[in-house]
Amino acid sequence: MTKRLRTHRCVPGGRLATNAGLTALEVMIAGFVAAVILVAAFSMYLTSMDTWDISGARLALQRNGDRAVKRIAFDTRHGDTVIVGADSTSIAVTRTIGGTTATLATYALMGDQVVNQHGTVLASDVTDLRFSTSNGVKLWISMTLADDMGTTAVPFDDQRVHINSVAVCRNELIP
């Protein structure tokens, strides 16, 4: 049995000629592989954009609620006592100076908004707000915020944030 050697023919200029072209099948396979890679990359891009939008919505809720809780805690620190409403969704922060008790601030849940005594909205998209105190000095705040919960347009983007905090009356002077 003899081995067959690959032969090349000589072309003018002393170079060897080989068959170096692509067949139609090779071009089709290369095109298919490139299309699969592009579809995968585009799919990853779309998924990352959805994730970006969802995390942005969650962050907006978190900031909205955090700002309200910080304001309530600030006013609570400057008071003597906190009086929680019967429904646990409202409070009054009071302070006694020279035998006279005055209300420093009030907060309440109205609809889906937390408002102060002036009617200023501190947070919106609030689905639950609970205040509690055991001694009138230490205040527990529990707030839940949600955006477009239950909408059928984009059900996977429903976001919910729950914030818990504690504030203590310290009778600090207001700067």
DRENGUKOL-889184 format. One record per residue (C-alpha): residue number from 1; residue in one letter; z, x, y. Coordinates in steps of 0.001 Angstrom, whole numbers. Example, Ala and Ser with C-alpha at 12.3 -4.5 7.8 and 13.67 -1.06 7.14 Angstrom:
residues 2
1	a	7800	12300	-4500;
2	s	7140	13670	-1060;
end
This chain:
residues 175
1	m	0	0	0;
2	t	-982	1429	3277;
3	k	488	750	6679;
4	r	-1779	-462	9278;
5	l	-1510	1404	12530;
6	r	-1857	-286	15857;
7	t	-4891	944	17618;
8	h	-5719	950	21244;
9	r	-9120	1454	22659;
10	c	-9819	3793	25473;
11	v	-11147	2537	28760;
12	p	-12749	4589	31474;
13	g	-10180	6734	33291;
14	g	-8327	7739	30123;
15	r	-5981	4704	29996;
16	l	-5296	2621	26933;
17	a	-6097	-1110	27051;
18	t	-3597	-3587	25557;
19	n	-3378	-7348	25549;
20	a	-763	-7854	28289;
21	g	-1384	-11497	29356;
22	l	792	-14607	28913;
23	t	-196	-17442	26651;
24	a	-4	-21060	27770;
25	l	2942	-21645	25393;
26	e	4922	-18767	26955;
27	v	4283	-20161	30454;
28	m	5416	-23637	29355;
29	i	8612	-22279	27762;
30	a	9411	-20206	30862;
31	g	8833	-23264	33076;
32	f	11089	-25410	30880;
33	v	13906	-22828	30957;
34	a	13588	-22530	34750;
35	a	13685	-26336	35117;
36	v	16845	-26568	32966;
37	i	18531	-23876	35082;
38	l	17564	-25637	38332;
39	v	18789	-29024	37096;
40	a	22108	-27483	36012;
41	a	22539	-25732	39374;
42	f	21746	-28934	41308;
43	s	24158	-30923	39133;
44	m	26925	-28387	39814;
45	y	26171	-28611	43542;
46	l	26438	-32422	43559;
47	t	29692	-32317	41591;
48	s	31201	-29787	43960;
49	m	30223	-31928	46974;
50	d	31913	-34981	45412;
51	t	35026	-32897	44758;
52	w	34954	-31651	48350;
53	d	34795	-35223	49684;
54	i	37624	-36409	47441;
55	s	39906	-33513	48327;
56	g	39119	-34062	52021;
57	a	40148	-37715	51745;
58	r	43378	-36740	49990;
59	l	44127	-34126	52643;
60	a	43565	-36650	55441;
61	l	46038	-39045	53812;
62	q	48572	-36252	53332;
63	r	48332	-35168	56983;
64	n	48536	-38756	58201;
65	g	51745	-39421	56272;
66	d	53267	-36005	56938;
67	r	52878	-36426	60683;
68	a	54704	-39779	60556;
69	v	57524	-38496	58349;
70	k	58057	-35481	60625;
71	r	58301	-37748	63680;
72	i	60831	-40032	61957;
73	a	62876	-37003	60826;
74	f	62798	-35527	64346;
75	d	64223	-38706	65881;
76	t	66754	-39065	63064;
77	r	68129	-35561	63732;
78	h	68872	-36551	67316;
79	g	70799	-39679	66401;
80	d	74323	-40481	65201;
81	t	73467	-43175	62718;
82	v	70521	-44817	61015;
83	i	70483	-48535	60400;
84	v	68093	-49623	57638;
85	g	66600	-53111	57920;
86	a	67241	-55737	55257;
87	d	63746	-55313	53816;
88	s	64094	-51476	53667;
89	t	60819	-51063	55578;
90	s	62365	-50618	59030;
91	i	65026	-48457	60640;
92	a	66794	-48016	63953;
93	v	68142	-44628	64982;
94	t	71122	-44947	67319;
95	r	73224	-42546	69349;
96	t	76567	-43027	71046;
97	i	77227	-41188	74282;
98	g	80364	-41873	76325;
99	g	81218	-44972	74301;
100	t	77797	-46532	74810;
101	t	75493	-46902	71837;
102	a	71770	-46785	72498;
103	t	68774	-47061	70211;
104	l	66762	-43841	70248;
105	a	63924	-45020	68064;
106	t	62829	-47745	65692;
107	y	60215	-47547	62972;
108	a	58760	-50277	60812;
109	l	55942	-51016	58402;
110	m	53579	-53568	59947;
111	g	50705	-54448	57669;
112	d	49425	-51078	56497;
113	q	50725	-49115	59508;
114	v	53967	-47390	60437;
115	v	54734	-48140	64083;
116	n	57505	-47100	66473;
117	q	59354	-49182	69076;
118	h	56502	-48778	71550;
119	g	53928	-50094	69089;
120	t	52398	-46639	68631;
121	v	50839	-46232	65190;
122	l	52219	-43161	63429;
123	a	50391	-43633	60131;
124	s	47836	-46022	58718;
125	d	46651	-46775	55168;
126	v	50326	-47109	54142;
127	t	50738	-49197	51005;
128	d	54507	-48747	50630;
129	l	57344	-47578	52882;
130	r	60991	-47503	51887;
131	f	63984	-46287	53851;
132	s	67435	-45954	52338;
133	t	70795	-44520	53340;
134	s	74175	-44425	51657;
135	n	76327	-43466	54643;
136	g	74233	-44205	57744;
137	v	73733	-40485	58381;
138	k	71444	-39274	55601;
139	l	68080	-41068	55458;
140	w	65689	-41057	52511;
141	i	62067	-41773	53352;
142	s	59534	-42760	50703;
143	m	55957	-43447	51790;
144	t	52792	-44116	49819;
145	l	49374	-43951	51437;
146	a	46059	-44938	49874;
147	d	42464	-45102	51027;
148	d	40050	-47862	50036;
149	m	41865	-48550	46755;
150	g	39984	-50885	44483;
151	t	36698	-50867	46322;
152	t	33826	-51174	43919;
153	a	31406	-49149	46022;
154	v	32789	-45773	44956;
155	p	35700	-46367	42552;
156	f	36143	-42690	41636;
157	d	37080	-41688	45189;
158	d	40243	-43809	45438;
159	q	43019	-41534	46654;
160	r	46770	-42083	46715;
161	v	49450	-39815	48202;
162	h	53209	-40251	47816;
163	i	55573	-38516	50271;
164	n	59351	-38253	49881;
165	s	61595	-36740	52512;
166	v	65192	-36642	53669;
167	a	66412	-36591	57262;
168	v	69987	-36161	58452;
169	c	71541	-37360	61705;
170	r	72957	-34319	63511;
171	n	73442	-35669	67017;
172	e	71320	-32820	68375;
173	l	70470	-32762	72026;
174	i	66938	-33800	72796;
175	p	65037	-30901	74349;
end
